[in-house]
Amino acid sequence: MLKITIELIPFSDPENPVIIGGGVIWNDGTGTENIGNYHYVLRKDKRVWKKGRLPGFPRTKKNVWHLLYSILDKNVK
């Protein structure tokens, strides 16, 4: 499982960041050695913003940043 945390670091108080978003991404175990199928839950503040499934991700050809980008890109359209 991958955990993503997005913090807002106030310029006036950098020692006290505020978590404003985040999420988790996990492999559902149905893929192959080369292709992964993933589920995700993304949160804004403490509420679910988006959740879903990303099937067919080429995990041996692309890295974790591509995985996150694919999930975000899928949800922006």
Sine and cosine of phi, psi and omega as CSV:
sin_phi,cos_phi,sin_psi,cos_psi,sin_omega,cos_omega
0.00,0.00,0.62,-0.78,0.09,-1.00
-0.95,-0.33,0.69,-0.72,0.05,-1.00
-0.90,-0.43,0.76,-0.65,0.01,-1.00
-0.91,-0.42,0.74,-0.67,0.05,-1.00
-0.78,-0.62,0.75,-0.66,0.04,-1.00
-0.89,-0.45,0.86,-0.51,-0.04,-1.00
-0.92,-0.39,0.61,-0.79,0.17,-0.99
-0.99,-0.14,0.86,-0.51,-0.01,-1.00
-0.96,-0.27,0.96,-0.27,-0.02,-1.00
-0.88,0.47,0.73,-0.68,0.00,-1.00
-0.86,0.51,-0.59,0.80,-0.04,-1.00
-0.99,0.17,-0.24,0.97,-0.04,-1.00
-0.52,-0.86,0.92,0.40,-0.10,-1.00
-0.91,0.42,-0.23,0.97,0.01,-1.00
-0.99,0.17,-0.14,0.99,-0.04,-1.00
-0.79,-0.61,0.95,0.31,0.04,-1.00
-0.93,0.38,0.44,-0.90,0.02,-1.00
-0.89,-0.46,0.80,-0.60,0.05,-1.00
-0.97,0.26,0.85,-0.53,-0.03,-1.00
-0.91,-0.41,-0.13,0.99,0.02,-1.00
-0.14,-0.99,0.16,-0.99,0.02,-1.00
0.23,-0.97,-0.19,-0.98,0.01,-1.00
0.11,-0.99,-0.03,-1.00,0.07,-1.00
-0.71,-0.70,0.54,-0.84,0.06,-1.00
-0.75,-0.66,0.73,-0.68,0.02,-1.00
-0.63,-0.78,0.54,-0.84,0.05,-1.00
-0.98,0.22,0.75,-0.66,-0.03,-1.00
-1.00,0.03,0.04,1.00,0.10,-0.99
0.98,0.18,0.14,0.99,-0.06,-1.00
-0.98,-0.20,0.02,1.00,-0.05,-1.00
-1.00,0.04,-0.34,-0.94,0.03,-1.00
-0.88,-0.47,-0.10,-0.99,0.03,-1.00
-0.88,0.47,-0.55,0.84,-0.06,-1.00
-0.99,-0.14,-0.42,0.91,-0.08,-1.00
-0.87,-0.50,0.80,-0.60,0.02,-1.00
-0.93,-0.38,0.54,-0.84,0.08,-1.00
-0.91,-0.42,0.82,-0.57,-0.16,-0.99
-0.84,-0.54,0.51,-0.86,0.17,-0.99
-0.93,-0.37,0.42,-0.91,0.01,-1.00
-0.50,-0.87,0.44,-0.90,0.16,-0.99
-0.70,-0.72,0.84,-0.54,0.03,-1.00
-0.92,-0.38,0.68,-0.73,-0.05,-1.00
-0.86,-0.51,0.58,-0.82,0.15,-0.99
-0.88,-0.48,0.81,-0.59,-0.20,-0.98
0.84,0.54,-0.85,-0.53,0.01,-1.00
-0.91,-0.41,0.17,0.99,-0.02,-1.00
-0.97,-0.25,0.48,-0.88,0.06,-1.00
-0.92,0.39,0.80,-0.60,0.04,-1.00
-0.99,-0.11,-0.78,0.63,0.02,-1.00
-0.56,-0.83,0.54,-0.84,0.15,-0.99
-0.54,-0.84,0.44,-0.90,-0.02,-1.00
0.12,-0.99,-0.36,-0.93,-0.05,-1.00
-0.72,-0.69,0.63,-0.77,0.07,-1.00
-0.86,-0.51,0.99,-0.12,-0.01,-1.00
-1.00,0.06,0.41,-0.91,0.17,-0.99
0.95,0.31,0.50,0.86,-0.01,-1.00
-0.98,0.18,0.80,-0.60,-0.04,-1.00
-0.98,0.21,0.98,0.17,-0.18,-0.98
-0.94,0.35,-0.32,0.95,0.06,-1.00
-1.00,0.03,-0.24,0.97,0.00,-1.00
-0.97,-0.22,-0.39,0.92,-0.05,-1.00
-0.80,-0.60,0.43,-0.90,-0.07,-1.00
-0.98,-0.18,-0.09,-1.00,-0.09,-1.00
-0.88,0.47,-0.52,0.85,0.03,-1.00
-0.93,0.37,-0.59,0.81,0.09,-1.00
-0.91,0.42,-0.63,0.78,0.02,-1.00
-0.88,0.48,-0.76,0.65,0.01,-1.00
-0.89,0.46,-0.69,0.72,0.02,-1.00
-0.87,0.49,-0.67,0.74,0.00,-1.00
-0.88,0.48,-0.64,0.77,0.03,-1.00
-0.93,0.37,-0.72,0.69,-0.01,-1.00
-0.91,0.41,-0.68,0.74,0.00,-1.00
-0.89,0.46,-0.62,0.79,0.02,-1.00
-0.89,0.45,-0.52,0.86,-0.09,-1.00
-1.00,-0.09,-0.15,0.99,-0.01,-1.00
-1.00,0.08,-0.51,0.86,-0.08,-1.00
-0.93,0.35,0.00,0.00,0.00,0.00
